[in-house]
Amino acid sequence: MSYENNKNYNNENRNSESLYSKRIKAGKRRTYFFDVRATRGNDYFITITESKKRFDDNGYDRHKMFLYKEDFNKFVNALSDTVNYVKTDLMPDFDFDAYNHDQENEEGMSNSTIGEVSEEGGNVDSWKM
């Protein structure tokens, strides 16, 4: 897994297209994108992008993580363990299901393919920084 912020964004990765994309809106200013991409050698990896609208209303800040197939299981297990720790040990009385209503609104977008529309009217890779 690697992490890349918008200042080090590689043009080669910018031009690769998503084979599958899932968008999660998180509040008014933040969106997460989960994209499956292919390498030149027809291998697959996942990019996870956090996009935050700038407070000065002048575009978006993006941060991107690359998750490679050899790390999928470790990543999912660590994320699941961490979320479960918060839910069961730190906040056992909190109703996490109260926030599922946003997920229902996103279901129509959940299995989209190349060309998913963002708040700016283009896919996440076409955004100008």
N, CA, C and O atoms as a GROMACS GRO file, in nm:
protein
  516
    1MET      N    1   0.085  -0.117   0.000
    1MET     CA    2   0.000   0.000   0.000
    1MET      C    3   0.089   0.123   0.000
    1MET      O    4   0.191   0.126   0.069
    2SER      N    5   0.052   0.221  -0.075
    2SER     CA    6   0.126   0.346  -0.073
    2SER      C    7   0.028   0.461  -0.059
    2SER      O    8  -0.092   0.444  -0.079
    3TYR      N    9   0.080   0.576  -0.025
    3TYR     CA   10  -0.002   0.694  -0.003
    3TYR      C   11   0.054   0.807  -0.086
    3TYR      O   12   0.176   0.827  -0.092
    4GLU      N   13  -0.032   0.881  -0.150
    4GLU     CA   14   0.014   0.988  -0.237
    4GLU      C   15  -0.076   1.109  -0.216
    4GLU      O   16  -0.199   1.096  -0.222
    5ASN      N   17  -0.018   1.226  -0.192
    5ASN     CA   18  -0.102   1.345  -0.181
    5ASN      C   19  -0.106   1.416  -0.314
    5ASN      O   20  -0.035   1.378  -0.408
    6ASN      N   21  -0.188   1.518  -0.324
    6ASN     CA   22  -0.211   1.581  -0.453
    6ASN      C   23  -0.088   1.651  -0.510
    6ASN      O   24  -0.085   1.676  -0.631
    7LYS      N   25   0.011   1.683  -0.433
    7LYS     CA   26   0.130   1.751  -0.484
    7LYS      C   27   0.221   1.655  -0.560
    7LYS      O   28   0.297   1.698  -0.647
    8ASN      N   29   0.214   1.526  -0.530
    8ASN     CA   30   0.300   1.427  -0.594
    8ASN      C   31   0.223   1.341  -0.692
    8ASN      O   32   0.268   1.231  -0.724
    9TYR      N   33   0.111   1.388  -0.741
    9TYR     CA   34   0.024   1.306  -0.824
    9TYR      C   35   0.093   1.273  -0.956
    9TYR      O   36   0.144   1.363  -1.023
   10ASN      N   37   0.095   1.149  -0.993
   10ASN     CA   38   0.165   1.099  -1.110
   10ASN      C   39   0.072   1.100  -1.231
   10ASN      O   40  -0.038   1.046  -1.224
   11ASN      N   41   0.115   1.161  -1.342
   11ASN     CA   42   0.032   1.170  -1.462
   11ASN      C   43  -0.006   1.033  -1.516
   11ASN      O   44  -0.115   1.018  -1.571
   12GLU      N   45   0.081   0.934  -1.503
   12GLU     CA   46   0.049   0.800  -1.552
   12GLU      C   47  -0.072   0.744  -1.478
   12GLU      O   48  -0.161   0.688  -1.542
   13ASN      N   49  -0.078   0.760  -1.346
   13ASN     CA   50  -0.191   0.711  -1.268
   13ASN      C   51  -0.316   0.795  -1.294
   13ASN      O   52  -0.427   0.744  -1.290
   14ARG      N   53  -0.298   0.923  -1.321
   14ARG     CA   54  -0.411   1.011  -1.347
   14ARG      C   55  -0.485   0.966  -1.472
   14ARG      O   56  -0.608   0.977  -1.478
   15ASN      N   57  -0.412   0.916  -1.570
   15ASN     CA   58  -0.473   0.880  -1.696
   15ASN      C   59  -0.529   0.738  -1.698
   15ASN      O   60  -0.603   0.705  -1.791
   16SER      N   61  -0.498   0.653  -1.601
   16SER     CA   62  -0.555   0.519  -1.600
   16SER      C   63  -0.702   0.527  -1.559
   16SER      O   64  -0.738   0.604  -1.470
   17GLU      N   65  -0.783   0.447  -1.624
   17GLU     CA   66  -0.927   0.455  -1.602
   17GLU      C   67  -0.971   0.355  -1.497
   17GLU      O   68  -0.909   0.250  -1.479
   18SER      N   69  -1.078   0.389  -1.428
   18SER     CA   70  -1.138   0.300  -1.330
   18SER      C   71  -1.218   0.192  -1.401
   18SER      O   72  -1.291   0.220  -1.496
   19LEU      N   73  -1.204   0.070  -1.353
   19LEU     CA   74  -1.285  -0.041  -1.402
   19LEU      C   75  -1.413  -0.053  -1.319
   19LEU      O   76  -1.514  -0.105  -1.365
   20TYR      N   77  -1.406  -0.003  -1.196
   20TYR     CA   78  -1.518  -0.006  -1.103
   20TYR      C   79  -1.497   0.110  -1.008
   20TYR      O   80  -1.384   0.142  -0.971
   21SER      N   81  -1.606   0.175  -0.969
   21SER     CA   82  -1.594   0.288  -0.878
   21SER      C   83  -1.711   0.291  -0.782
   21SER      O   84  -1.825   0.264  -0.819
   22LYS      N   85  -1.681   0.323  -0.657
   22LYS     CA   86  -1.784   0.341  -0.555
   22LYS      C   87  -1.757   0.473  -0.486
   22LYS      O   88  -1.644   0.502  -0.448
   23ARG      N   89  -1.860   0.554  -0.471
   23ARG     CA   90  -1.848   0.686  -0.408
   23ARG      C   91  -1.925   0.685  -0.277
   23ARG      O   92  -2.036   0.635  -0.269
   24ILE      N   93  -1.862   0.743  -0.175
   24ILE     CA   94  -1.927   0.759  -0.044
   24ILE      C   95  -1.919   0.905  -0.006
   24ILE      O   96  -1.811   0.959   0.015
   25LYS      N   97  -2.034   0.970   0.003
   25LYS     CA   98  -2.038   1.108   0.051
   25LYS      C   99  -2.031   1.104   0.203
   25LYS      O  100  -2.100   1.025   0.267
   26ALA      N  101  -1.947   1.189   0.259
   26ALA     CA  102  -1.927   1.194   0.403
   26ALA      C  103  -1.938   1.339   0.447
   26ALA      O  104  -1.838   1.410   0.455
   27GLY      N  105  -2.058   1.383   0.474
   27GLY     CA  106  -2.078   1.522   0.513
   27GLY      C  107  -2.093   1.611   0.391
   27GLY      O  108  -2.108   1.563   0.278
   28LYS      N  109  -2.087   1.740   0.415
   28LYS     CA  110  -2.109   1.838   0.307
   28LYS      C  111  -1.986   1.860   0.221
   28LYS      O  112  -2.000   1.895   0.104
   29ARG      N  113  -1.868   1.841   0.276
   29ARG     CA  114  -1.746   1.878   0.203
   29ARG      C  115  -1.653   1.762   0.170
   29ARG      O  116  -1.550   1.783   0.106
   30ARG      N  117  -1.688   1.640   0.211
   30ARG     CA  118  -1.593   1.529   0.194
   30ARG      C  119  -1.660   1.413   0.120
   30ARG      O  120  -1.774   1.377   0.148
   31THR      N  121  -1.585   1.354   0.026
   31THR     CA  122  -1.630   1.238  -0.049
   31THR      C  123  -1.513   1.141  -0.058
   31THR      O  124  -1.398   1.181  -0.075
   32TYR      N  125  -1.545   1.012  -0.048
   32TYR     CA  126  -1.445   0.906  -0.065
   32TYR      C  127  -1.477   0.831  -0.193
   32TYR      O  128  -1.593   0.802  -0.222
   33PHE      N  129  -1.373   0.799  -0.269
   33PHE     CA  130  -1.387   0.720  -0.391
   33PHE      C  131  -1.303   0.594  -0.377
   33PHE      O  132  -1.186   0.601  -0.338
   34PHE      N  133  -1.363   0.480  -0.408
   34PHE     CA  134  -1.294   0.351  -0.411
   34PHE      C  135  -1.296   0.306  -0.557
   34PHE      O  136  -1.402   0.277  -0.612
   35ASP      N  137  -1.178   0.299  -0.619
   35ASP     CA  138  -1.170   0.266  -0.761
   35ASP      C  139  -1.080   0.146  -0.783
   35ASP      O  140  -0.975   0.132  -0.720
   36VAL      N  141  -1.123   0.057  -0.874
   36VAL     CA  142  -1.040  -0.054  -0.917
   36VAL      C  143  -0.976  -0.012  -1.048
   36VAL      O  144  -1.043   0.036  -1.140
   37ARG      N  145  -0.846  -0.030  -1.055
   37ARG     CA  146  -0.770   0.009  -1.175
   37ARG      C  147  -0.683  -0.109  -1.219
   37ARG      O  148  -0.658  -0.201  -1.141
   38ALA      N  149  -0.639  -0.104  -1.342
   38ALA     CA  150  -0.553  -0.209  -1.397
   38ALA      C  151  -0.416  -0.152  -1.427
   38ALA      O  152  -0.402  -0.036  -1.466
   39THR      N  153  -0.315  -0.235  -1.407
   39THR     CA  154  -0.179  -0.198  -1.446
   39THR      C  155  -0.160  -0.231  -1.594
   39THR      O  156  -0.248  -0.292  -1.656
   40ARG      N  157  -0.048  -0.191  -1.649
   40ARG     CA  158  -0.018  -0.224  -1.789
   40ARG      C  159  -0.013  -0.375  -1.810
   40ARG      O  160  -0.045  -0.425  -1.918
   41GLY      N  161   0.028  -0.448  -1.705
   41GLY     CA  162   0.039  -0.593  -1.713
   41GLY      C  163  -0.090  -0.665  -1.677
   41GLY      O  164  -0.087  -0.785  -1.648
   42ASN      N  165  -0.202  -0.597  -1.679
   42ASN     CA  166  -0.333  -0.652  -1.647
   42ASN      C  167  -0.341  -0.710  -1.506
   42ASN      O  168  -0.402  -0.815  -1.485
   43ASP      N  169  -0.279  -0.643  -1.414
   43ASP     CA  170  -0.294  -0.674  -1.273
   43ASP      C  171  -0.387  -0.566  -1.218
   43ASP      O  172  -0.409  -0.465  -1.285
   44TYR      N  173  -0.441  -0.585  -1.100
   44TYR     CA  174  -0.540  -0.490  -1.047
   44TYR      C  175  -0.499  -0.437  -0.912
   44TYR      O  176  -0.433  -0.506  -0.834
   45PHE      N  177  -0.537  -0.313  -0.884
   45PHE     CA  178  -0.514  -0.251  -0.755
   45PHE      C  179  -0.631  -0.158  -0.728
   45PHE      O  180  -0.710  -0.128  -0.817
   46ILE      N  181  -0.640  -0.112  -0.605
   46ILE     CA  182  -0.748  -0.024  -0.562
   46ILE      C  183  -0.687   0.111  -0.524
   46ILE      O  184  -0.583   0.117  -0.459
   47THR      N  185  -0.753   0.217  -0.565
   47THR     CA  186  -0.716   0.349  -0.514
   47THR      C  187  -0.830   0.396  -0.425
   47THR      O  188  -0.947   0.379  -0.458
   48ILE      N  189  -0.794   0.455  -0.314
   48ILE     CA  190  -0.890   0.515  -0.222
   48ILE      C  191  -0.857   0.663  -0.218
   48ILE      O  192  -0.747   0.702  -0.178
   49THR      N  193  -0.953   0.745  -0.259
   49THR     CA  194  -0.931   0.889  -0.268
   49THR      C  195  -1.023   0.961  -0.173
   49THR      O  196  -1.144   0.937  -0.171
   50GLU      N  197  -0.966   1.049  -0.092
   50GLU     CA  198  -1.045   1.140  -0.010
   50GLU      C  199  -1.043   1.275  -0.081
   50GLU      O  200  -0.937   1.329  -0.110
   51SER      N  201  -1.161   1.329  -0.108
   51SER     CA  202  -1.173   1.458  -0.172
   51SER      C  203  -1.247   1.552  -0.078
   51SER      O  204  -1.358   1.522  -0.034
   52LYS      N  205  -1.183   1.665  -0.047
   52LYS     CA  206  -1.245   1.763   0.043
   52LYS      C  207  -1.257   1.896  -0.027
   52LYS      O  208  -1.160   1.947  -0.082
   53LYS      N  209  -1.377   1.953  -0.025
   53LYS     CA  210  -1.398   2.085  -0.082
   53LYS      C  211  -1.328   2.187   0.006
   53LYS      O  212  -1.342   2.185   0.129
   54ARG      N  213  -1.253   2.275  -0.057
   54ARG     CA  214  -1.180   2.377   0.018
   54ARG      C  215  -1.278   2.478   0.076
   54ARG      O  216  -1.380   2.509   0.016
   55PHE      N  217  -1.246   2.529   0.193
   55PHE     CA  218  -1.332   2.626   0.260
   55PHE      C  219  -1.341   2.757   0.183
   55PHE      O  220  -1.442   2.827   0.191
   56ASP      N  221  -1.236   2.790   0.108
   56ASP     CA  222  -1.238   2.914   0.030
   56ASP      C  223  -1.316   2.897  -0.101
   56ASP      O  224  -1.318   2.986  -0.185
   57ASP      N  225  -1.380   2.780  -0.117
   57ASP     CA  226  -1.463   2.748  -0.233
   57ASP      C  227  -1.382   2.751  -0.363
   57ASP      O  228  -1.436   2.777  -0.470
   58ASN      N  229  -1.252   2.723  -0.351
   58ASN     CA  230  -1.163   2.728  -0.466
   58ASN      C  231  -1.113   2.588  -0.499
   58ASN      O  232  -0.992   2.564  -0.497
   59GLY      N  233  -1.202   2.496  -0.530
   59GLY     CA  234  -1.163   2.362  -0.570
   59GLY      C  235  -1.166   2.261  -0.458
   59GLY      O  236  -1.234   2.278  -0.358
   60TYR      N  237  -1.088   2.154  -0.478
   60TYR     CA  238  -1.086   2.040  -0.388
   60TYR      C  239  -0.943   2.002  -0.353
   60TYR      O  240  -0.851   2.020  -0.433
   61ASP      N  241  -0.925   1.950  -0.232
   61ASP     CA  242  -0.799   1.887  -0.192
   61ASP      C  243  -0.823   1.737  -0.202
   61ASP      O  244  -0.925   1.686  -0.156
   62ARG      N  245  -0.727   1.667  -0.261
   62ARG     CA  246  -0.741   1.523  -0.275
   62ARG      C  247  -0.620   1.453  -0.215
   62ARG      O  248  -0.506   1.500  -0.226
   63HIS      N  249  -0.647   1.341  -0.152
   63HIS     CA  250  -0.542   1.254  -0.101
   63HIS      C  251  -0.575   1.114  -0.148
   63HIS      O  252  -0.690   1.070  -0.142
   64LYS      N  253  -0.474   1.043  -0.195
   64LYS     CA  254  -0.498   0.913  -0.256
   64LYS      C  255  -0.407   0.808  -0.194
   64LYS      O  256  -0.290   0.832  -0.168
   65MET      N  257  -0.466   0.690  -0.172
   65MET     CA  258  -0.392   0.572  -0.126
   65MET      C  259  -0.401   0.466  -0.235
   65MET      O  260  -0.504   0.453  -0.301
   66PHE      N  261  -0.295   0.391  -0.252
   66PHE     CA  262  -0.294   0.280  -0.345
   66PHE      C  263  -0.288   0.152  -0.263
   66PHE      O  264  -0.202   0.137  -0.176
   67LEU      N  265  -0.377   0.060  -0.291
   67LEU     CA  266  -0.383  -0.066  -0.219
   67LEU      C  267  -0.363  -0.180  -0.320
   67LEU      O  268  -0.441  -0.196  -0.413
   68TYR      N  269  -0.257  -0.256  -0.299
   68TYR     CA  270  -0.221  -0.362  -0.393
   68TYR      C  271  -0.273  -0.496  -0.344
   68TYR      O  272  -0.293  -0.516  -0.224
   69LYS      N  273  -0.296  -0.589  -0.438
   69LYS     CA  274  -0.365  -0.715  -0.410
   69LYS      C  275  -0.301  -0.794  -0.295
   69LYS      O  276  -0.372  -0.859  -0.218
   70GLU      N  277  -0.170  -0.787  -0.284
   70GLU     CA  278  -0.104  -0.863  -0.177
   70GLU      C  279  -0.136  -0.807  -0.038
   70GLU      O  280  -0.109  -0.872   0.063
   71ASP      N  281  -0.192  -0.686  -0.033
   71ASP     CA  282  -0.226  -0.626   0.095
   71ASP      C  283  -0.377  -0.621   0.123
   71ASP      O  284  -0.418  -0.575   0.229
   72PHE      N  285  -0.460  -0.668   0.028
   72PHE     CA  286  -0.605  -0.659   0.045
   72PHE      C  287  -0.652  -0.720   0.177
   72PHE      O  288  -0.721  -0.653   0.255
   73ASN      N  289  -0.616  -0.844   0.203
   73ASN     CA  290  -0.664  -0.912   0.324
   73ASN      C  291  -0.615  -0.846   0.451
   73ASN      O  292  -0.692  -0.829   0.546
   74LYS      N  293  -0.488  -0.807   0.454
   74LYS     CA  294  -0.434  -0.740   0.573
   74LYS      C  295  -0.505  -0.607   0.597
   74LYS      O  296  -0.537  -0.572   0.711
   75PHE      N  297  -0.531  -0.534   0.491
   75PHE     CA  298  -0.596  -0.404   0.502
   75PHE      C  299  -0.739  -0.419   0.554
   75PHE      O  300  -0.780  -0.350   0.648
   76VAL      N  301  -0.815  -0.510   0.492
   76VAL     CA  302  -0.955  -0.531   0.533
   76VAL      C  303  -0.962  -0.579   0.678
   76VAL      O  304  -1.047  -0.534   0.754
   77ASN      N  305  -0.874  -0.671   0.716
   77ASN     CA  306  -0.873  -0.720   0.854
   77ASN      C  307  -0.839  -0.610   0.954
   77ASN      O  308  -0.904  -0.598   1.057
   78ALA      N  309  -0.738  -0.529   0.923
   78ALA     CA  310  -0.700  -0.421   1.013
   78ALA      C  311  -0.810  -0.316   1.024
   78ALA      O  312  -0.838  -0.266   1.133
   79LEU      N  313  -0.872  -0.282   0.912
   79LEU     CA  314  -0.981  -0.185   0.914
   79LEU      C  315  -1.099  -0.239   0.994
   79LEU      O  316  -1.156  -0.167   1.077
   80SER      N  317  -1.135  -0.362   0.972
   80SER     CA  318  -1.246  -0.424   1.044
   80SER      C  319  -1.217  -0.430   1.195
   80SER      O  320  -1.303  -0.397   1.276
   81ASP      N  321  -1.096  -0.473   1.231
   81ASP     CA  322  -1.058  -0.478   1.373
   81ASP      C  323  -1.065  -0.340   1.438
   81ASP      O  324  -1.112  -0.326   1.550
   82THR      N  325  -1.018  -0.238   1.367
   82THR     CA  326  -1.017  -0.102   1.420
   82THR      C  327  -1.158  -0.048   1.438
   82THR      O  328  -1.190   0.010   1.542
   83VAL      N  329  -1.243  -0.067   1.337
   83VAL     CA  330  -1.382  -0.021   1.348
   83VAL      C  331  -1.454  -0.095   1.459
   83VAL      O  332  -1.528  -0.034   1.537
   84ASN      N  333  -1.435  -0.225   1.468
   84ASN     CA  334  -1.501  -0.302   1.574
   84ASN      C  335  -1.454  -0.260   1.713
   84ASN      O  336  -1.534  -0.258   1.807
   85TYR      N  337  -1.327  -0.225   1.727
   85TYR     CA  338  -1.276  -0.176   1.855
   85TYR      C  339  -1.349  -0.048   1.897
   85TYR      O  340  -1.391  -0.035   2.012
   86VAL      N  341  -1.363   0.044   1.804
   86VAL     CA  342  -1.434   0.168   1.834
   86VAL      C  343  -1.579   0.138   1.871
   86VAL      O  344  -1.631   0.192   1.968
   87LYS      N  345  -1.644   0.052   1.792
   87LYS     CA  346  -1.785   0.023   1.815
   87LYS      C  347  -1.811  -0.052   1.945
   87LYS      O  348  -1.907  -0.023   2.016
   88THR      N  349  -1.727  -0.147   1.977
   88THR     CA  350  -1.754  -0.232   2.094
   88THR      C  351  -1.686  -0.184   2.222
   88THR      O  352  -1.745  -0.194   2.330
   89ASP      N  353  -1.564  -0.134   2.213
   89ASP     CA  354  -1.490  -0.096   2.333
   89ASP      C  355  -1.503   0.051   2.368
   89ASP      O  356  -1.516   0.086   2.486
   90LEU      N  357  -1.499   0.138   2.269
   90LEU     CA  358  -1.499   0.281   2.297
   90LEU      C  359  -1.638   0.344   2.297
   90LEU      O  360  -1.665   0.434   2.376
   91MET      N  361  -1.727   0.296   2.210
   91MET     CA  362  -1.858   0.358   2.196
   91MET      C  363  -1.970   0.252   2.186
   91MET      O  364  -2.045   0.251   2.088
   92PRO      N  365  -1.980   0.164   2.284
   92PRO     CA  366  -2.077   0.053   2.272
   92PRO      C  367  -2.223   0.099   2.270
   92PRO      O  368  -2.308   0.026   2.219
   93ASP      N  369  -2.254   0.216   2.322
   93ASP     CA  370  -2.393   0.262   2.328
   93ASP      C  371  -2.431   0.353   2.212
   93ASP      O  372  -2.546   0.396   2.203
   94PHE      N  373  -2.339   0.381   2.125
   94PHE     CA  374  -2.366   0.471   2.014
   94PHE      C  375  -2.440   0.396   1.903
   94PHE      O  376  -2.408   0.281   1.874
   95ASP      N  377  -2.540   0.459   1.842
   95ASP     CA  378  -2.618   0.399   1.735
   95ASP      C  379  -2.555   0.430   1.599
   95ASP      O  380  -2.592   0.528   1.534
   96PHE      N  381  -2.461   0.347   1.558
   96PHE     CA  382  -2.394   0.368   1.430
   96PHE      C  383  -2.489   0.350   1.312
   96PHE      O  384  -2.467   0.408   1.206
   97ASP      N  385  -2.594   0.270   1.329
   97ASP     CA  386  -2.690   0.247   1.222
   97ASP      C  387  -2.774   0.370   1.190
   97ASP      O  388  -2.839   0.374   1.086
   98ALA      N  389  -2.774   0.469   1.277
   98ALA     CA  390  -2.850   0.591   1.252
   98ALA      C  391  -2.798   0.666   1.130
   98ALA      O  392  -2.868   0.750   1.074
   99TYR      N  393  -2.676   0.635   1.088
   99TYR     CA  394  -2.616   0.704   0.974
   99TYR      C  395  -2.631   0.627   0.843
   99TYR      O  396  -2.576   0.669   0.741
  100ASN      N  397  -2.702   0.517   0.842
  100ASN     CA  398  -2.719   0.436   0.722
  100ASN      C  399  -2.808   0.502   0.617
  100ASN      O  400  -2.809   0.458   0.502
  101HIS      N  401  -2.883   0.605   0.653
  101HIS     CA  402  -2.972   0.670   0.556
  101HIS      C  403  -2.894   0.729   0.439
  101HIS      O  404  -2.946   0.732   0.328
  102ASP      N  405  -2.772   0.776   0.460
  102ASP     CA  406  -2.690   0.830   0.352
  102ASP      C  407  -2.654   0.721   0.252
  102ASP      O  408  -2.645   0.745   0.132
  103GLN      N  409  -2.634   0.600   0.303
  103GLN     CA  410  -2.597   0.487   0.219
  103GLN      C  411  -2.710   0.456   0.120
  103GLN      O  412  -2.683   0.421   0.005
  104GLU      N  413  -2.834   0.468   0.163
  104GLU     CA  414  -2.948   0.442   0.075
  104GLU      C  415  -2.947   0.538  -0.042
  104GLU      O  416  -2.979   0.499  -0.154
  105ASN      N  417  -2.912   0.666  -0.018
  105ASN     CA  418  -2.907   0.765  -0.125
  105ASN      C  419  -2.794   0.737  -0.223
  105ASN      O  420  -2.802   0.777  -0.339
  106GLU      N  421  -2.689   0.670  -0.178
  106GLU     CA  422  -2.574   0.643  -0.261
  106GLU      C  423  -2.585   0.511  -0.337
  106GLU      O  424  -2.504   0.485  -0.426
  107GLU      N  425  -2.683   0.427  -0.304
  107GLU     CA  426  -2.691   0.295  -0.365
  107GLU      C  427  -2.697   0.303  -0.517
  107GLU      O  428  -2.640   0.217  -0.584
  108GLY      N  429  -2.764   0.401  -0.572
  108GLY     CA  430  -2.771   0.415  -0.717
  108GLY      C  431  -2.635   0.440  -0.778
  108GLY      O  432  -2.615   0.415  -0.896
  109MET      N  433  -2.541   0.490  -0.700
  109MET     CA  434  -2.407   0.521  -0.748
  109MET      C  435  -2.309   0.408  -0.716
  109MET      O  436  -2.196   0.411  -0.765
  110SER      N  437  -2.348   0.310  -0.637
  110SER     CA  438  -2.252   0.217  -0.579
  110SER      C  439  -2.184   0.127  -0.680
  110SER      O  440  -2.068   0.090  -0.660
  111ASN      N  441  -2.250   0.090  -0.787
  111ASN     CA  442  -2.188  -0.002  -0.881
  111ASN      C  443  -2.161   0.064  -1.015
  111ASN      O  444  -2.168   0.000  -1.120
  112SER      N  445  -2.131   0.192  -1.010
  112SER     CA  446  -2.107   0.263  -1.135
  112SER      C  447  -1.973   0.222  -1.195
  112SER      O  448  -1.887   0.165  -1.127
  113THR      N  449  -1.958   0.251  -1.322
  113THR     CA  450  -1.832   0.220  -1.389
  113THR      C  451  -1.767   0.348  -1.435
  113THR      O  452  -1.798   0.455  -1.383
  114ILE      N  453  -1.681   0.339  -1.530
  114ILE     CA  454  -1.605   0.454  -1.580
  114ILE      C  455  -1.700   0.568  -1.613
  114ILE      O  456  -1.807   0.547  -1.670
  115GLY      N  457  -1.660   0.690  -1.576
  115GLY     CA  458  -1.738   0.807  -1.609
  115GLY      C  459  -1.832   0.848  -1.498
  115GLY      O  460  -1.925   0.926  -1.523
  116GLU      N  461  -1.813   0.801  -1.379
  116GLU     CA  462  -1.899   0.841  -1.268
  116GLU      C  463  -1.892   0.992  -1.253
  116GLU      O  464  -1.786   1.052  -1.267
  117VAL      N  465  -2.004   1.052  -1.224
  117VAL     CA  466  -2.011   1.196  -1.214
  117VAL      C  467  -1.988   1.238  -1.070
  117VAL      O  468  -2.043   1.180  -0.977
  118SER      N  469  -1.905   1.339  -1.053
  118SER     CA  470  -1.876   1.394  -0.921
  118SER      C  471  -1.948   1.526  -0.904
  118SER      O  472  -2.026   1.567  -0.990
  119GLU      N  473  -1.923   1.592  -0.790
  119GLU     CA  474  -1.983   1.723  -0.764
  119GLU      C  475  -1.944   1.824  -0.870
  119GLU      O  476  -2.020   1.918  -0.896
  120GLU      N  477  -1.828   1.807  -0.931
  120GLU     CA  478  -1.779   1.902  -1.030
  120GLU      C  479  -1.823   1.867  -1.172
  120GLU      O  480  -1.792   1.940  -1.266
  121GLY      N  481  -1.894   1.755  -1.188
  121GLY     CA  482  -1.943   1.719  -1.319
  121GLY      C  483  -1.847   1.634  -1.400
  121GLY      O  484  -1.863   1.625  -1.521
  122GLY      N  485  -1.748   1.571  -1.339
  122GLY     CA  486  -1.657   1.483  -1.409
  122GLY      C  487  -1.614   1.373  -1.316
  122GLY      O  488  -1.648   1.375  -1.198
  123ASN      N  489  -1.539   1.275  -1.368
  123ASN     CA  490  -1.494   1.172  -1.276
  123ASN      C  491  -1.378   1.225  -1.193
  123ASN      O  492  -1.320   1.329  -1.226
  124VAL      N  493  -1.345   1.156  -1.088
  124VAL     CA  494  -1.246   1.207  -0.991
  124VAL      C  495  -1.110   1.231  -1.055
  124VAL      O  496  -1.036   1.318  -1.011
  125ASP      N  497  -1.076   1.154  -1.159
  125ASP     CA  498  -0.945   1.170  -1.221
  125ASP      C  499  -0.937   1.289  -1.315
  125ASP      O  500  -0.827   1.328  -1.355
  126SER      N  501  -1.050   1.346  -1.351
  126SER     CA  502  -1.045   1.459  -1.442
  126SER      C  503  -1.045   1.593  -1.368
  126SER      O  504  -1.040   1.699  -1.432
  127TRP      N  505  -1.049   1.590  -1.236
  127TRP     CA  506  -1.053   1.714  -1.160
  127TRP      C  507  -0.922   1.789  -1.174
  127TRP      O  508  -0.815   1.728  -1.173
  128LYS      N  509  -0.930   1.917  -1.187
  128LYS     CA  510  -0.809   2.000  -1.191
  128LYS      C  511  -0.770   2.037  -1.050
  128LYS      O  512  -0.854   2.058  -0.962
  129MET      N  513  -0.640   2.043  -1.030
  129MET     CA  514  -0.593   2.073  -0.895
  129MET      C  515  -0.532   2.210  -0.890
  129MET      O  516  -0.487   2.254  -0.784
   0.00000   0.00000   0.00000
